[in-house]
């Protein structure tokens, strides 16, 4: 089951902190975008296992997907792909025409397999190559 809300839930916050802060070493995880983004939590057997957010680009038809994370014990089970498909469907449903994202270098292959294309040079966000 996937829940989409306009509020960062406690489940969503916990997954993001677990993956991005504790596992990957980021220091800043919650930001002002959380105040206006849609938040997605993926539940497997009533357990929150994955999260992401998406938001509109200045009232245009372009949406940004970000903070995409799957808990370590649930990776390689197609959860990320399932969640991404639902998010893309939701964006289309609310009028989105274009979707962009900023991928960590380690996740680029996943997004390429899902139909995304590389459109920028390598850059770093905090310590992490994107």
N, CA, C and O atoms as a GROMACS GRO file, in nm:
protein
  520
    1UNK      N    1   0.085  -0.118   0.000
    1UNK     CA    2   0.000   0.000   0.000
    1UNK      C    3   0.089   0.125   0.000
    1UNK      O    4   0.194   0.128   0.065
    2UNK      N    5   0.046   0.224  -0.073
    2UNK     CA    6   0.120   0.350  -0.081
    2UNK      C    7   0.028   0.463  -0.037
    2UNK      O    8  -0.085   0.474  -0.084
    3UNK      N    9   0.077   0.546   0.053
    3UNK     CA   10   0.000   0.663   0.098
    3UNK      C   11   0.070   0.790   0.051
    3UNK      O   12   0.191   0.805   0.066
    4UNK      N   13  -0.009   0.880  -0.006
    4UNK     CA   14   0.040   1.011  -0.049
    4UNK      C   15  -0.030   1.116   0.034
    4UNK      O   16  -0.153   1.120   0.040
    5UNK      N   17   0.048   1.202   0.099
    5UNK     CA   18  -0.008   1.308   0.182
    5UNK      C   19   0.065   1.439   0.153
    5UNK      O   20   0.167   1.439   0.084
    6UNK      N   21   0.014   1.549   0.206
    6UNK     CA   22   0.084   1.677   0.192
    6UNK      C   23   0.158   1.714   0.320
    6UNK      O   24   0.196   1.829   0.340
    7UNK      N   25   0.178   1.614   0.408
    7UNK     CA   26   0.248   1.635   0.534
    7UNK      C   27   0.352   1.524   0.549
    7UNK      O   28   0.324   1.407   0.521
    8UNK      N   29   0.472   1.559   0.592
    8UNK     CA   30   0.574   1.459   0.621
    8UNK      C   31   0.532   1.384   0.747
    8UNK      O   32   0.531   1.440   0.856
    9UNK      N   33   0.497   1.257   0.731
    9UNK     CA   34   0.450   1.177   0.844
    9UNK      C   35   0.568   1.130   0.929
    9UNK      O   36   0.683   1.138   0.887
   10UNK      N   37   0.537   1.081   1.046
   10UNK     CA   38   0.642   1.028   1.133
   10UNK      C   39   0.711   0.908   1.068
   10UNK      O   40   0.832   0.893   1.080
   11UNK      N   41   0.634   0.823   1.001
   11UNK     CA   42   0.695   0.709   0.931
   11UNK      C   43   0.792   0.757   0.823
   11UNK      O   44   0.903   0.705   0.812
   12UNK      N   45   0.750   0.854   0.746
   12UNK     CA   46   0.837   0.908   0.641
   12UNK      C   47   0.963   0.969   0.698
   12UNK      O   48   1.073   0.946   0.647
   13UNK      N   49   0.948   1.045   0.803
   13UNK     CA   50   1.063   1.108   0.868
   13UNK      C   51   1.159   1.004   0.922
   13UNK      O   52   1.280   1.018   0.908
   14UNK      N   53   1.107   0.899   0.984
   14UNK     CA   54   1.192   0.793   1.040
   14UNK      C   55   1.274   0.723   0.932
   14UNK      O   56   1.393   0.700   0.950
   15UNK      N   57   1.211   0.691   0.820
   15UNK     CA   58   1.283   0.624   0.711
   15UNK      C   59   1.391   0.715   0.655
   15UNK      O   60   1.504   0.671   0.634
   16UNK      N   61   1.358   0.841   0.631
   16UNK     CA   62   1.457   0.934   0.576
   16UNK      C   63   1.576   0.949   0.671
   16UNK      O   64   1.690   0.951   0.626
   17UNK      N   65   1.550   0.962   0.800
   17UNK     CA   66   1.660   0.974   0.895
   17UNK      C   67   1.744   0.846   0.901
   17UNK      O   68   1.866   0.852   0.906
   18UNK      N   69   1.677   0.731   0.899
   18UNK     CA   70   1.749   0.604   0.902
   18UNK      C   71   1.842   0.590   0.782
   18UNK      O   72   1.959   0.556   0.797
   19UNK      N   73   1.789   0.616   0.662
   19UNK     CA   74   1.867   0.596   0.540
   19UNK      C   75   1.967   0.708   0.516
   19UNK      O   76   2.085   0.682   0.497
   20UNK      N   77   1.920   0.832   0.518
   20UNK     CA   78   2.009   0.942   0.477
   20UNK      C   79   2.105   0.988   0.587
   20UNK      O   80   2.219   1.022   0.557
   21UNK      N   81   2.061   0.989   0.711
   21UNK     CA   82   2.148   1.038   0.819
   21UNK      C   83   2.231   0.923   0.878
   21UNK      O   84   2.354   0.930   0.879
   22UNK      N   85   2.164   0.819   0.927
   22UNK     CA   86   2.236   0.712   0.996
   22UNK      C   87   2.315   0.622   0.901
   22UNK      O   88   2.428   0.584   0.931
   23UNK      N   89   2.257   0.589   0.787
   23UNK     CA   90   2.324   0.497   0.694
   23UNK      C   91   2.422   0.570   0.602
   23UNK      O   92   2.534   0.522   0.581
   24UNK      N   93   2.382   0.685   0.548
   24UNK     CA   94   2.464   0.751   0.447
   24UNK      C   95   2.543   0.870   0.498
   24UNK      O   96   2.629   0.921   0.426
   25UNK      N   97   2.517   0.916   0.619
   25UNK     CA   98   2.599   1.021   0.678
   25UNK      C   99   2.565   1.164   0.642
   25UNK      O  100   2.647   1.253   0.665
   26UNK      N  101   2.448   1.188   0.586
   26UNK     CA  102   2.406   1.326   0.561
   26UNK      C  103   2.379   1.395   0.694
   26UNK      O  104   2.343   1.329   0.792
   27UNK      N  105   2.395   1.525   0.698
   27UNK     CA  106   2.369   1.598   0.822
   27UNK      C  107   2.239   1.677   0.815
   27UNK      O  108   2.179   1.705   0.918
   28UNK      N  109   2.196   1.713   0.696
   28UNK     CA  110   2.072   1.789   0.678
   28UNK      C  111   1.974   1.701   0.601
   28UNK      O  112   2.003   1.658   0.490
   29UNK      N  113   1.861   1.676   0.659
   29UNK     CA  114   1.764   1.590   0.593
   29UNK      C  115   1.628   1.657   0.577
   29UNK      O  116   1.569   1.650   0.469
   30UNK      N  117   1.578   1.721   0.678
   30UNK     CA  118   1.449   1.789   0.672
   30UNK      C  119   1.475   1.932   0.627
   30UNK      O  120   1.565   1.999   0.680
   31UNK      N  121   1.397   1.980   0.531
   31UNK     CA  122   1.419   2.117   0.483
   31UNK      C  123   1.286   2.185   0.451
   31UNK      O  124   1.180   2.127   0.473
   32UNK      N  125   1.294   2.307   0.400
   32UNK     CA  126   1.173   2.386   0.375
   32UNK      C  127   1.084   2.325   0.266
   32UNK      O  128   0.963   2.350   0.265
   33UNK      N  129   1.140   2.246   0.176
   33UNK     CA  130   1.060   2.182   0.071
   33UNK      C  131   0.955   2.090   0.133
   33UNK      O  132   0.847   2.072   0.076
   34UNK      N  133   0.987   2.032   0.247
   34UNK     CA  134   0.891   1.944   0.314
   34UNK      C  135   0.760   2.014   0.348
   34UNK      O  136   0.657   1.949   0.365
   35UNK      N  137   0.763   2.146   0.358
   35UNK     CA  138   0.642   2.222   0.390
   35UNK      C  139   0.542   2.228   0.276
   35UNK      O  140   0.423   2.249   0.300
   36UNK      N  141   0.587   2.209   0.152
   36UNK     CA  142   0.493   2.218   0.039
   36UNK      C  143   0.496   2.097  -0.055
   36UNK      O  144   0.424   2.094  -0.155
   37UNK      N  145   0.578   1.998  -0.024
   37UNK     CA  146   0.586   1.878  -0.108
   37UNK      C  147   0.475   1.779  -0.076
   37UNK      O  148   0.415   1.783   0.032
   38UNK      N  149   0.448   1.691  -0.171
   38UNK     CA  150   0.368   1.572  -0.145
   38UNK      C  151   0.465   1.469  -0.087
   38UNK      O  152   0.579   1.459  -0.131
   39UNK      N  153   0.419   1.392   0.009
   39UNK     CA  154   0.503   1.290   0.073
   39UNK      C  155   0.442   1.154   0.051
   39UNK      O  156   0.321   1.135   0.064
   40UNK      N  157   0.527   1.058   0.016
   40UNK     CA  158   0.482   0.924  -0.018
   40UNK      C  159   0.549   0.825   0.077
   40UNK      O  160   0.670   0.830   0.099
   41UNK      N  161   0.469   0.735   0.133
   41UNK     CA  162   0.522   0.627   0.215
   41UNK      C  163   0.468   0.496   0.159
   41UNK      O  164   0.348   0.481   0.136
   42UNK      N  165   0.558   0.401   0.138
   42UNK     CA  166   0.524   0.269   0.088
   42UNK      C  167   0.519   0.173   0.206
   42UNK      O  168   0.615   0.164   0.283
   43UNK      N  169   0.408   0.102   0.221
   43UNK     CA  170   0.391   0.007   0.329
   43UNK      C  171   0.388  -0.134   0.272
   43UNK      O  172   0.319  -0.162   0.173
   44UNK      N  173   0.463  -0.223   0.335
   44UNK     CA  174   0.459  -0.366   0.300
   44UNK      C  175   0.416  -0.440   0.426
   44UNK      O  176   0.484  -0.435   0.528
   45UNK      N  177   0.303  -0.510   0.417
   45UNK     CA  178   0.248  -0.580   0.534
   45UNK      C  179   0.235  -0.485   0.653
   45UNK      O  180   0.270  -0.521   0.766
   46UNK      N  181   0.184  -0.366   0.628
   46UNK     CA  182   0.161  -0.264   0.730
   46UNK      C  183   0.287  -0.207   0.794
   46UNK      O  184   0.280  -0.140   0.897
   47UNK      N  185   0.403  -0.232   0.734
   47UNK     CA  186   0.530  -0.176   0.782
   47UNK      C  187   0.577  -0.073   0.680
   47UNK      O  188   0.584  -0.102   0.561
   48UNK      N  189   0.610   0.048   0.728
   48UNK     CA  190   0.662   0.152   0.640
   48UNK      C  191   0.804   0.115   0.598
   48UNK      O  192   0.892   0.099   0.683
   49UNK      N  193   0.826   0.100   0.466
   49UNK     CA  194   0.956   0.050   0.419
   49UNK      C  195   1.024   0.142   0.318
   49UNK      O  196   1.143   0.125   0.291
   50UNK      N  197   0.953   0.238   0.262
   50UNK     CA  198   1.012   0.326   0.162
   50UNK      C  199   0.941   0.461   0.164
   50UNK      O  200   0.828   0.473   0.211
   51UNK      N  201   1.010   0.561   0.112
   51UNK     CA  202   0.957   0.698   0.117
   51UNK      C  203   1.013   0.779   0.000
   51UNK      O  204   1.120   0.748  -0.052
   52UNK      N  205   0.941   0.880  -0.038
   52UNK     CA  206   0.992   0.984  -0.128
   52UNK      C  207   0.901   1.105  -0.117
   52UNK      O  208   0.797   1.102  -0.050
   53UNK      N  209   0.942   1.210  -0.184
   53UNK     CA  210   0.857   1.329  -0.192
   53UNK      C  211   0.861   1.380  -0.335
   53UNK      O  212   0.954   1.351  -0.410
   54UNK      N  213   0.759   1.456  -0.371
   54UNK     CA  214   0.760   1.525  -0.500
   54UNK      C  215   0.692   1.658  -0.485
   54UNK      O  216   0.604   1.676  -0.401
   55UNK      N  217   0.735   1.752  -0.568
   55UNK     CA  218   0.681   1.887  -0.557
   55UNK      C  219   0.685   1.955  -0.693
   55UNK      O  220   0.761   1.918  -0.782
   56UNK      N  221   0.598   2.055  -0.704
   56UNK     CA  222   0.582   2.133  -0.826
   56UNK      C  223   0.692   2.237  -0.839
   56UNK      O  224   0.737   2.294  -0.740
   57UNK      N  225   0.733   2.260  -0.962
   57UNK     CA  226   0.837   2.357  -0.992
   57UNK      C  227   0.774   2.492  -1.027
   57UNK      O  228   0.745   2.520  -1.143
   58UNK      N  229   0.754   2.577  -0.925
   58UNK     CA  230   0.702   2.713  -0.945
   58UNK      C  231   0.573   2.717  -1.025
   58UNK      O  232   0.560   2.796  -1.119
   59UNK      N  233   0.478   2.634  -0.987
   59UNK     CA  234   0.346   2.630  -1.050
   59UNK      C  235   0.349   2.598  -1.199
   59UNK      O  236   0.256   2.633  -1.272
   60UNK      N  237   0.454   2.532  -1.244
   60UNK     CA  238   0.457   2.486  -1.382
   60UNK      C  239   0.408   2.342  -1.385
   60UNK      O  240   0.357   2.291  -1.285
   61UNK      N  241   0.422   2.278  -1.497
   61UNK     CA  242   0.380   2.138  -1.506
   61UNK      C  243   0.498   2.043  -1.482
   61UNK      O  244   0.488   1.924  -1.510
   62UNK      N  245   0.609   2.096  -1.431
   62UNK     CA  246   0.727   2.016  -1.398
   62UNK      C  247   0.726   1.982  -1.250
   62UNK      O  248   0.707   2.069  -1.165
   63UNK      N  249   0.748   1.855  -1.220
   63UNK     CA  250   0.756   1.808  -1.082
   63UNK      C  251   0.893   1.749  -1.055
   63UNK      O  252   0.955   1.689  -1.143
   64UNK      N  253   0.940   1.768  -0.933
   64UNK     CA  254   1.068   1.714  -0.887
   64UNK      C  255   1.042   1.600  -0.790
   64UNK      O  256   0.960   1.613  -0.698
   65UNK      N  257   1.111   1.488  -0.810
   65UNK     CA  258   1.106   1.377  -0.716
   65UNK      C  259   1.235   1.379  -0.636
   65UNK      O  260   1.342   1.401  -0.692
   66UNK      N  261   1.224   1.357  -0.506
   66UNK     CA  262   1.343   1.356  -0.423
   66UNK      C  263   1.324   1.279  -0.295
   66UNK      O  264   1.216   1.227  -0.266
   67UNK      N  265   1.432   1.272  -0.217
   67UNK     CA  266   1.433   1.203  -0.088
   67UNK      C  267   1.377   1.062  -0.102
   67UNK      O  268   1.300   1.015  -0.018
   68UNK      N  269   1.417   0.996  -0.209
   68UNK     CA  270   1.370   0.862  -0.242
   68UNK      C  271   1.456   0.762  -0.166
   68UNK      O  272   1.577   0.755  -0.188
   69UNK      N  273   1.395   0.684  -0.078
   69UNK     CA  274   1.472   0.591   0.005
   69UNK      C  275   1.393   0.465   0.035
   69UNK      O  276   1.273   0.470   0.061
   70UNK      N  277   1.463   0.354   0.031
   70UNK     CA  278   1.407   0.225   0.070
   70UNK      C  279   1.492   0.172   0.185
   70UNK      O  280   1.615   0.174   0.177
   71UNK      N  281   1.428   0.125   0.291
   71UNK     CA  282   1.502   0.071   0.404
   71UNK      C  283   1.589  -0.047   0.358
   71UNK      O  284   1.550  -0.124   0.270
   72UNK      N  285   1.705  -0.057   0.418
   72UNK     CA  286   1.807  -0.154   0.376
   72UNK      C  287   1.753  -0.296   0.363
   72UNK      O  288   1.781  -0.364   0.263
   73UNK      N  289   1.676  -0.343   0.460
   73UNK     CA  290   1.626  -0.481   0.457
   73UNK      C  291   1.522  -0.507   0.348
   73UNK      O  292   1.485  -0.622   0.326
   74UNK      N  293   1.475  -0.402   0.281
   74UNK     CA  294   1.370  -0.417   0.182
   74UNK      C  295   1.418  -0.385   0.040
   74UNK      O  296   1.337  -0.380  -0.053
   75UNK      N  297   1.546  -0.363   0.022
   75UNK     CA  298   1.598  -0.333  -0.111
   75UNK      C  299   1.602  -0.459  -0.197
   75UNK      O  300   1.600  -0.571  -0.146
   76UNK      N  301   1.608  -0.438  -0.328
   76UNK     CA  302   1.613  -0.547  -0.426
   76UNK      C  303   1.488  -0.635  -0.423
   76UNK      O  304   1.494  -0.754  -0.450
   77UNK      N  305   1.375  -0.573  -0.389
   77UNK     CA  306   1.246  -0.643  -0.390
   77UNK      C  307   1.146  -0.571  -0.481
   77UNK      O  308   1.026  -0.597  -0.474
   78UNK      N  309   1.194  -0.483  -0.566
   78UNK     CA  310   1.112  -0.406  -0.661
   78UNK      C  311   1.023  -0.302  -0.593
   78UNK      O  312   0.933  -0.248  -0.657
   79UNK      N  313   1.047  -0.275  -0.467
   79UNK     CA  314   0.968  -0.176  -0.395
   79UNK      C  315   0.992  -0.036  -0.452
   79UNK      O  316   0.898   0.040  -0.473
   80UNK      N  317   1.118  -0.003  -0.478
   80UNK     CA  318   1.150   0.128  -0.535
   80UNK      C  319   1.083   0.150  -0.669
   80UNK      O  320   1.026   0.256  -0.694
   81UNK      N  321   1.088   0.049  -0.754
   81UNK     CA  322   1.025   0.061  -0.886
   81UNK      C  323   0.873   0.074  -0.873
   81UNK      O  324   0.812   0.157  -0.940
   82UNK      N  325   0.814  -0.007  -0.787
   82UNK     CA  326   0.669   0.001  -0.765
   82UNK      C  327   0.629   0.140  -0.716
   82UNK      O  328   0.531   0.198  -0.763
   83UNK      N  329   0.706   0.192  -0.620
   83UNK     CA  330   0.674   0.324  -0.565
   83UNK      C  331   0.692   0.432  -0.673
   83UNK      O  332   0.610   0.523  -0.684
   84UNK      N  333   0.799   0.422  -0.750
   84UNK     CA  334   0.823   0.521  -0.855
   84UNK      C  335   0.710   0.522  -0.957
   84UNK      O  336   0.666   0.629  -1.000
   85UNK      N  337   0.662   0.406  -0.997
   85UNK     CA  338   0.551   0.399  -1.092
   85UNK      C  339   0.427   0.468  -1.034
   85UNK      O  340   0.360   0.543  -1.105
   86UNK      N  341   0.396   0.442  -0.908
   86UNK     CA  342   0.280   0.506  -0.844
   86UNK      C  343   0.297   0.658  -0.836
   86UNK      O  344   0.203   0.733  -0.858
   87UNK      N  345   0.418   0.702  -0.804
   87UNK     CA  346   0.445   0.846  -0.796
   87UNK      C  347   0.429   0.911  -0.933
   87UNK      O  348   0.368   1.017  -0.945
   88UNK      N  349   0.483   0.848  -1.036
   88UNK     CA  350   0.468   0.903  -1.171
   88UNK      C  351   0.322   0.909  -1.212
   88UNK      O  352   0.279   1.005  -1.275
   89UNK      N  353   0.245   0.806  -1.178
   89UNK     CA  354   0.100   0.806  -1.206
   89UNK      C  355   0.031   0.921  -1.133
   89UNK      O  356  -0.054   0.990  -1.191
   90UNK      N  357   0.068   0.942  -1.007
   90UNK     CA  358   0.006   1.050  -0.928
   90UNK      C  359   0.040   1.187  -0.987
   90UNK      O  360  -0.046   1.274  -0.996
   91UNK      N  361   0.166   1.205  -1.027
   91UNK     CA  362   0.206   1.332  -1.088
   91UNK      C  363   0.127   1.357  -1.216
   91UNK      O  364   0.081   1.469  -1.240
   92UNK      N  365   0.111   1.256  -1.296
   92UNK     CA  366   0.033   1.269  -1.419
   92UNK      C  367  -0.112   1.303  -1.386
   92UNK      O  368  -0.173   1.388  -1.452
   93UNK      N  369  -0.167   1.238  -1.286
   93UNK     CA  370  -0.306   1.259  -1.244
   93UNK      C  371  -0.331   1.404  -1.202
   93UNK      O  372  -0.439   1.457  -1.226
   94UNK      N  373  -0.233   1.469  -1.139
   94UNK     CA  374  -0.253   1.606  -1.092
   94UNK      C  375  -0.203   1.710  -1.192
   94UNK      O  376  -0.193   1.828  -1.160
   95UNK      N  377  -0.172   1.666  -1.315
   95UNK     CA  378  -0.140   1.760  -1.421
   95UNK      C  379   0.006   1.776  -1.455
   95UNK      O  380   0.042   1.862  -1.535
   96UNK      N  381   0.091   1.695  -1.397
   96UNK     CA  382   0.234   1.703  -1.428
   96UNK      C  383   0.263   1.655  -1.568
   96UNK      O  384   0.209   1.554  -1.613
   97UNK      N  385   0.348   1.727  -1.638
   97UNK     CA  386   0.386   1.692  -1.775
   97UNK      C  387   0.531   1.649  -1.785
   97UNK      O  388   0.569   1.578  -1.878
   98UNK      N  389   0.613   1.692  -1.689
   98UNK     CA  390   0.756   1.662  -1.691
   98UNK      C  391   0.799   1.630  -1.549
   98UNK      O  392   0.753   1.692  -1.453
   99UNK      N  393   0.890   1.531  -1.536
   99UNK     CA  394   0.941   1.491  -1.405
   99UNK      C  395   1.093   1.495  -1.411
   99UNK      O  396   1.155   1.443  -1.504
  100UNK      N  397   1.152   1.557  -1.310
  100UNK     CA  398   1.298   1.561  -1.298
  100UNK      C  399   1.336   1.514  -1.158
  100UNK      O  400   1.255   1.516  -1.065
  101UNK      N  401   1.460   1.471  -1.144
  101UNK     CA  402   1.510   1.432  -1.012
  101UNK      C  403   1.661   1.448  -1.010
  101UNK      O  404   1.726   1.461  -1.114
  102UNK      N  405   1.714   1.447  -0.890
  102UNK     CA  406   1.856   1.454  -0.868
  102UNK      C  407   1.897   1.322  -0.802
  102UNK      O  408   1.862   1.298  -0.687
  103UNK      N  409   1.969   1.239  -0.874
  103UNK     CA  410   2.000   1.105  -0.826
  103UNK      C  411   2.139   1.097  -0.766
  103UNK      O  412   2.234   1.155  -0.819
  104UNK      N  413   2.149   1.025  -0.656
  104UNK     CA  414   2.282   0.989  -0.609
  104UNK      C  415   2.347   0.902  -0.716
  104UNK      O  416   2.279   0.825  -0.784
  105UNK      N  417   2.477   0.914  -0.730
  105UNK     CA  418   2.548   0.839  -0.832
  105UNK      C  419   2.521   0.689  -0.822
  105UNK      O  420   2.510   0.621  -0.924
  106UNK      N  421   2.510   0.637  -0.700
  106UNK     CA  422   2.487   0.495  -0.681
  106UNK      C  423   2.348   0.450  -0.728
  106UNK      O  424   2.326   0.330  -0.746
  107UNK      N  425   2.256   0.542  -0.749
  107UNK     CA  426   2.120   0.507  -0.791
  107UNK      C  427   2.092   0.538  -0.938
  107UNK      O  428   1.981   0.516  -0.985
  108UNK      N  429   2.190   0.590  -1.010
  108UNK     CA  430   2.169   0.631  -1.149
  108UNK      C  431   2.118   0.516  -1.234
  108UNK      O  432   2.025   0.534  -1.313
  109UNK      N  433   2.177   0.398  -1.221
  109UNK     CA  434   2.134   0.283  -1.302
  109UNK      C  435   1.987   0.250  -1.281
  109UNK      O  436   1.916   0.217  -1.376
  110UNK      N  437   1.942   0.259  -1.157
  110UNK     CA  438   1.800   0.234  -1.127
  110UNK      C  439   1.711   0.329  -1.207
  110UNK      O  440   1.616   0.285  -1.271
  111UNK      N  441   1.743   0.458  -1.204
  111UNK     CA  442   1.660   0.557  -1.273
  111UNK      C  443   1.671   0.542  -1.425
  111UNK      O  444   1.572   0.563  -1.495
  112UNK      N  445   1.789   0.508  -1.476
  112UNK     CA  446   1.803   0.485  -1.620
  112UNK      C  447   1.714   0.369  -1.664
  112UNK      O  448   1.649   0.377  -1.768
  113UNK      N  449   1.711   0.261  -1.585
  113UNK     CA  450   1.626   0.146  -1.617
  113UNK      C  451   1.478   0.182  -1.614
  113UNK      O  452   1.396   0.118  -1.679
  114UNK      N  453   1.444   0.285  -1.537
  114UNK     CA  454   1.304   0.330  -1.525
  114UNK      C  455   1.269   0.436  -1.629
  114UNK      O  456   1.158   0.490  -1.627
  115UNK      N  457   1.361   0.466  -1.721
  115UNK     CA  458   1.330   0.557  -1.830
  115UNK      C  459   1.382   0.699  -1.818
  115UNK      O  460   1.359   0.780  -1.907
  116UNK      N  461   1.450   0.731  -1.710
  116UNK     CA  462   1.506   0.865  -1.694
  116UNK      C  463   1.634   0.877  -1.774
  116UNK      O  464   1.696   0.776  -1.810
  117UNK      N  465   1.675   1.001  -1.801
  117UNK     CA  466   1.798   1.029  -1.876
  117UNK      C  467   1.885   1.123  -1.795
  117UNK      O  468   1.836   1.206  -1.718
  118UNK      N  469   2.016   1.109  -1.812
  118UNK     CA  470   2.111   1.198  -1.745
  118UNK      C  471   2.113   1.331  -1.821
  118UNK      O  472   2.131   1.334  -1.943
  119UNK      N  473   2.095   1.441  -1.747
  119UNK     CA  474   2.091   1.573  -1.811
  119UNK      C  475   2.187   1.673  -1.748
  119UNK      O  476   2.183   1.791  -1.782
  120UNK      N  477   2.273   1.629  -1.656
  120UNK     CA  478   2.366   1.723  -1.594
  120UNK      C  479   2.500   1.655  -1.569
  120UNK      O  480   2.513   1.533  -1.578
  121UNK      N  481   2.596   1.736  -1.537
  121UNK     CA  482   2.728   1.686  -1.499
  121UNK      C  483   2.724   1.639  -1.354
  121UNK      O  484   2.630   1.671  -1.280
  122UNK      N  485   2.823   1.564  -1.315
  122UNK     CA  486   2.837   1.519  -1.177
  122UNK      C  487   2.856   1.638  -1.084
  122UNK      O  488   2.932   1.730  -1.115
  123UNK      N  489   2.787   1.636  -0.971
  123UNK     CA  490   2.805   1.739  -0.870
  123UNK      C  491   2.788   1.674  -0.734
  123UNK      O  492   2.744   1.560  -0.724
  124UNK      N  493   2.824   1.748  -0.629
  124UNK     CA  494   2.814   1.694  -0.493
  124UNK      C  495   2.708   1.770  -0.413
  124UNK      O  496   2.698   1.892  -0.419
  125UNK      N  497   2.630   1.692  -0.338
  125UNK     CA  498   2.537   1.749  -0.241
  125UNK      C  499   2.586   1.698  -0.106
  125UNK      O  500   2.589   1.577  -0.082
  126UNK      N  501   2.623   1.790  -0.019
  126UNK     CA  502   2.698   1.756   0.101
  126UNK      C  503   2.821   1.677   0.056
  126UNK      O  504   2.902   1.732  -0.019
  127UNK      N  505   2.840   1.555   0.097
  127UNK     CA  506   2.958   1.476   0.063
  127UNK      C  507   2.932   1.376  -0.050
  127UNK      O  508   3.022   1.302  -0.088
  128UNK      N  509   2.812   1.374  -0.103
  128UNK     CA  510   2.767   1.265  -0.189
  128UNK      C  511   2.760   1.305  -0.337
  128UNK      O  512   2.699   1.406  -0.371
  129UNK      N  513   2.824   1.225  -0.425
  129UNK     CA  514   2.816   1.254  -0.569
  129UNK      C  515   2.676   1.228  -0.624
  129UNK      O  516   2.614   1.125  -0.597
  130UNK      N  517   2.627   1.324  -0.701
  130UNK     CA  518   2.498   1.315  -0.768
  130UNK      C  519   2.518   1.334  -0.918
  130UNK      O  520   2.422   1.330  -0.994
   0.00000   0.00000   0.00000
